[in-house]
Structure formats: C-alpha cells, structure tokens
Amino acid sequence: MKNEMKISELSSDVQVDFKDCLFHESIIKGERKYLNLKKWIRYSAVDYGDADRVLKTAENRKVLSDKLGWDNCKYIDCIFSFKTFFNAFLRLYFQGAIPYYGELMDSFDDFFCDTKLNEFQNKYKLSKKELCEFFFQLNEFAMRTHTIGNYMPCPDNTYNGKKGGGDGYVYFQDRIELIIDAIENKKYVDYLGRKTIYRWRVWFDSKKKEYILDEIVQKKDELMKFVCPFVKKGRFTIFVMQDKENIIEYTKYLEAVNVLISNRTYQMVEKMKTYE
C-alpha cells in the first residue's frame, strides 16, 4: 500500500477513506467538485487492488480481533454496495449504454458539467435542490463505502456470494437489510436453504451487538422502502432507475445509509479506545 494505515490510530471525528491508501497523494487532495465520486470511479477503473486489504494486514487483523471481536478477517463484507445502484443511476443518466469507468474517469468533468446536469434535471423534472441533494449524498457515499463503518465479518464463506451474486443479486440487491429480512421471515428458502437461514439467523442474533449492527437491523424497514427496479437482459439481471421518483427515493436511502455508516464508524472507533 502506498500509505500504510493503522486501524488503532483511526479517529471517531474523521471518516478515513481506505481508497486513499492506494492513491498517490495528488489524487487524494483538492477542491474539485465531487472529489469522492471521482476517486471511486478511478478506484473502479484502475487496478489499484482492493481497498479492504487495509483490514487484512497482520497488525490490523490483531486489532480487529482483540478490540472489536472480529473472529475472522478472511471473509469480510462491504455492507452497503455503492456500485449496484450507481450503475442503475448511470443507465438513467446516459439513457442506455454506460461509458466504461475509464471513460468516466478521463472525462468526468465533461460528463457531469453544469450543462449536462441541467439537461438531466429538466428532463426528469427535478428541482435544483433535489439534484444537488442527490449528488451530495452520492458523493458522501462514494467515500463512506470504504470506511471502517461499512465493513463486517461474514457469517461464513458463502455469505458474500449469496448476497450479491446469481439469484441472490436479484433477491437481495447486495443489501444487508434485504438479506436480514429474508432470514427473519424465511424467504427464498429454496435459494438459501433452511440450514443456512437458521445458521445465519443465529449468527446475526449473537453478533449484531458485538459487531455494532443493531442500528442497521433496527432501521431495516426504513431502508426497505427503496427497492430498485430491475430488468432482464439476456441471462443477466440489471438494475435500472426509471424516473424522478427513483432518484428521490434513492436520495433518501443514501442519506439513511450515510448516517448509519457514520454512526457505526464512530461507535467502532470509540469501542477500540476502551481497550487501550
């Protein structure tokens, strides 16, 4: 990593973006518009490696184990997915084929200039306030998605694949609240299996306080008010935003998610301090 990061030195007052460990300092700093969103696109366009490897150094694994009770850092989950619904928004914004992330990175200021944003705003009858709030929350999430408050150990080595791959991608949209709801209400039994549902429910019940997931569980119903539409495209399923209401609903979802990640980061860092 370009910039070694020690989990034990995190501050509860600052949200530290793990992507910054992978970039040259000149990319991290600046007053550019939507800097966090630009960094996320660069991270996705260029093979810098996984941001979560910050959590997997020997020193940081020991801190997570000793102070947060993380018993397994081999299988970890980025709790709230940025990519899934960002792509859904891009399909609406570009009205079809999304540019490659490399193109988005190289021409970001042209793609999201005031002229094109105004055209998007007028086409979908968004107010200026609604558009600004959407991009504010999106830019915040682009940073928070790779902060410690958006990570957790997995119940087992199948969890990530079932939550965000295959049929699970359609059922759960790579979202923790949808998979928790399925576990609690025994949904998609044929897909998950009864033993898995039971095992994961026991795991969440025993770990939600220790892993500081209780607020996310409590806000599950609020988060589930937004469910992104999807369409079949050949053998693939893709998520698509279709209108103004999807943008407004997703903005509210982003706002809730950003608060949850921020709160959890604060609680995790404060918990680590109690063991010093």
C-alpha positions in Angstrom: 0.0 0.0 0.0 1.2 3.5 -0.8 0.2 4.8 2.6 0.2 2.3 5.5 -2.8 2.8 7.7 -3.2 1.6 11.3 -6.7 0.9 12.4 -5.7 1.6 16.0 -5.0 5.2 15.0 -8.4 6.0 13.5 -10.3 9.0 15.0 -14.0 8.9 15.6 -14.1 12.5 14.4 -12.8 11.7 10.9 -14.1 9.3 8.3 -11.0 7.7 6.8 -11.4 6.5 3.2 -9.4 3.3 2.7 -9.0 4.1 -1.0 -6.7 6.9 0.0 -4.1 4.3 1.0 -3.9 3.1 -2.7 -3.6 6.5 -4.4 -0.8 9.0 -4.9 -1.3 12.0 -2.6 -2.1 14.3 -5.5 -5.3 12.3 -6.3 -6.5 12.5 -2.7 -6.3 16.2 -2.2 -8.1 19.1 -4.0 -11.2 21.2 -4.0 -12.6 19.6 -7.1 -16.3 19.1 -7.4 -17.5 15.6 -6.4 -13.9 14.6 -5.5 -15.1 11.4 -3.6 -17.1 10.3 -6.6 -14.1 10.9 -8.9 -12.0 8.8 -6.5 -14.4 5.9 -6.5 -14.6 5.9 -10.3 -10.7 6.0 -10.5 -10.6 3.1 -8.0 -13.0 1.1 -10.1 -11.3 2.0 -13.4 -7.7 1.3 -12.5 -6.4 -1.9 -10.8 -5.1 -0.4 -7.5 -6.1 -3.6 -5.6 -8.8 -3.9 -3.0 -9.4 -1.1 -0.5 -10.3 -3.7 2.1 -6.8 -5.0 2.3 -6.2 -2.3 4.9 -8.2 -4.6 7.2 -6.1 -7.7 6.4 -2.6 -6.6 7.4 -1.3 -8.7 10.4 -1.3 -5.7 12.7 -4.8 -4.6 11.8 -6.3 -8.1 12.0 -5.0 -8.4 15.5 -6.5 -5.0 16.5 -9.9 -6.0 14.9 -9.8 -9.4 16.7 -8.6 -8.0 20.1 -10.7 -4.9 20.3 -13.8 -5.4 18.1 -14.1 -9.2 18.4 -13.7 -9.9 14.7 -13.0 -13.6 14.8 -12.4 -13.9 11.0 -11.0 -11.2 8.7 -10.6 -13.7 5.8 -14.2 -13.3 4.8 -15.4 -9.7 5.1 -18.3 -7.8 3.6 -18.7 -4.2 2.4 -22.1 -3.8 4.0 -23.8 -1.3 1.7 -23.0 -1.5 -2.0 -22.1 1.6 -4.0 -21.7 0.1 -7.4 -25.1 -1.6 -7.8 -27.2 1.5 -7.7 -24.7 3.9 -9.1 -24.8 1.9 -12.3 -28.6 2.0 -12.1 -28.4 5.8 -12.0 -25.9 5.9 -14.8 -28.3 3.9 -17.0 -30.9 6.6 -16.5 -28.4 9.5 -16.8 -26.9 8.2 -20.1 -30.1 6.7 -21.4 -28.7 3.3 -22.2 -25.1 2.1 -22.5 -22.9 3.3 -19.7 -19.4 4.6 -20.6 -16.6 2.4 -19.3 -15.3 3.6 -15.9 -12.1 4.6 -17.7 -14.1 6.9 -19.9 -15.9 8.3 -16.9 -12.6 8.9 -15.1 -11.0 10.7 -18.1 -14.0 12.8 -19.0 -15.7 13.2 -15.6 -16.0 17.0 -15.8 -17.4 16.8 -19.3 -20.0 14.1 -18.5 -21.1 15.9 -15.3 -20.8 19.5 -16.4 -23.5 22.0 -15.4 -25.0 21.9 -18.9 -25.5 18.1 -18.9 -26.7 18.2 -15.3 -29.2 20.9 -16.2 -30.4 18.8 -19.1 -30.9 15.8 -16.8 -32.6 17.9 -14.2 -35.1 19.3 -16.7 -35.7 16.0 -18.5 -36.8 14.4 -15.2 -38.4 17.5 -13.7 -36.1 17.5 -10.7 -35.7 20.7 -8.7 -32.3 22.2 -8.3 -32.4 21.3 -4.6 -33.3 17.7 -5.4 -30.5 17.3 -7.9 -27.9 18.9 -5.6 -29.0 16.8 -2.6 -28.8 13.6 -4.7 -25.2 14.4 -5.8 -24.2 15.5 -2.3 -25.4 12.1 -0.8 -23.9 10.2 -3.7 -20.5 11.9 -3.2 -20.7 11.2 0.6 -21.4 7.5 0.0 -18.6 7.2 -2.5 -16.2 8.0 0.4 -18.1 6.2 3.2 -18.4 2.9 1.3 -14.7 2.3 2.0 -14.6 3.4 5.6 -14.4 1.0 8.6 -18.1 1.6 9.4 -19.1 -0.1 6.2 -17.3 -3.4 6.9 -18.2 -6.5 8.8 -17.0 -10.2 9.1 -19.3 -12.6 7.2 -21.2 -15.5 8.8 -19.4 -17.9 6.6 -17.6 -18.1 3.2 -20.8 -18.4 1.2 -22.5 -15.2 2.5 -21.0 -12.7 0.0 -21.8 -14.8 -3.0 -25.3 -15.5 -1.9 -25.9 -11.8 -1.0 -24.6 -10.3 -4.2 -24.3 -13.0 -6.8 -26.6 -15.1 -9.1 -30.2 -15.2 -8.0 -29.2 -13.5 -4.7 -28.3 -10.4 -6.7 -32.0 -10.1 -7.7 -33.4 -11.1 -4.3 -31.2 -9.0 -2.1 -29.7 -6.4 -4.4 -26.4 -6.8 -2.4 -28.1 -5.2 0.6 -27.8 -6.4 4.2 -31.3 -5.3 5.2 -32.9 -7.4 2.5 -31.0 -10.5 3.4 -31.7 -10.0 7.1 -35.4 -9.6 6.3 -35.2 -12.9 4.3 -33.5 -14.6 7.2 -36.1 -13.3 9.8 -39.1 -14.2 7.6 -37.7 -17.4 6.0 -37.9 -16.0 2.4 -36.2 -17.6 -0.6 -35.8 -20.9 1.2 -35.1 -22.8 -2.0 -32.2 -20.5 -2.7 -30.7 -20.1 0.7 -31.6 -23.4 2.2 -33.2 -23.9 5.6 -30.0 -24.8 7.4 -28.3 -21.6 6.1 -31.2 -19.4 7.1 -31.2 -20.9 10.6 -27.4 -20.7 10.9 -27.3 -17.0 9.7 -30.2 -16.0 11.9 -28.4 -17.4 15.0 -25.2 -15.7 13.9 -26.8 -12.2 13.4 -28.7 -12.6 16.7 -25.4 -13.3 18.5 -23.2 -10.9 16.7 -25.3 -7.8 15.9 -24.4 -6.1 19.2 -20.7 -7.1 19.2 -20.3 -6.1 15.6 -22.4 -2.9 16.0 -25.0 -4.0 13.5 -28.0 -3.3 15.8 -28.9 0.1 14.4 -28.8 -1.3 10.9 -31.1 -4.1 12.0 -33.4 -1.6 13.7 -33.6 0.6 10.6 -34.3 -2.3 8.2 -37.9 -1.4 7.5 -37.0 2.2 6.7 -34.2 1.1 4.3 -36.5 -1.3 2.6 -38.8 1.5 1.4 -36.5 1.8 -1.5 -36.2 -1.2 -3.8 -34.6 -0.5 -7.2 -36.4 -1.7 -10.3 -34.6 -4.3 -12.4 -34.9 -5.8 -15.9 -33.7 -9.0 -17.5 -31.1 -8.5 -20.2 -30.4 -11.9 -21.8 -29.2 -14.2 -19.0 -28.3 -11.2 -16.8 -30.4 -9.0 -14.5 -29.6 -5.3 -14.3 -30.9 -2.6 -12.0 -32.3 0.5 -13.6 -33.7 3.8 -12.4 -36.6 4.9 -14.4 -37.9 8.3 -13.3 -37.7 11.2 -10.9 -39.3 9.2 -8.0 -36.5 6.6 -8.2 -33.9 9.4 -7.8 -35.7 10.9 -4.9 -36.2 7.5 -3.2 -32.6 6.6 -3.7 -31.5 10.0 -2.3 -33.4 9.3 0.9 -31.9 5.8 1.0 -28.4 7.3 0.6 -29.0 9.8 3.4 -30.0 7.0 5.8 -27.1 4.8 4.7 -24.6 7.6 5.1 -25.8 8.3 8.7 -25.7 4.6 9.6 -22.1 4.1 8.3 -21.0 7.3 10.1 -22.6 6.3 13.4 -21.1 2.8 13.1 -17.7 4.2 12.4 -17.9 6.4 15.5 -19.0 3.5 17.7 -16.3 1.2 16.4 -13.5 3.6 17.0 -14.8 4.5 20.4 -15.1 0.8 21.3 -11.4 0.3 20.2 -10.4 3.1 22.6 -12.0 1.4 25.6 -9.4 -1.4 25.2 -6.4 0.9 25.2 
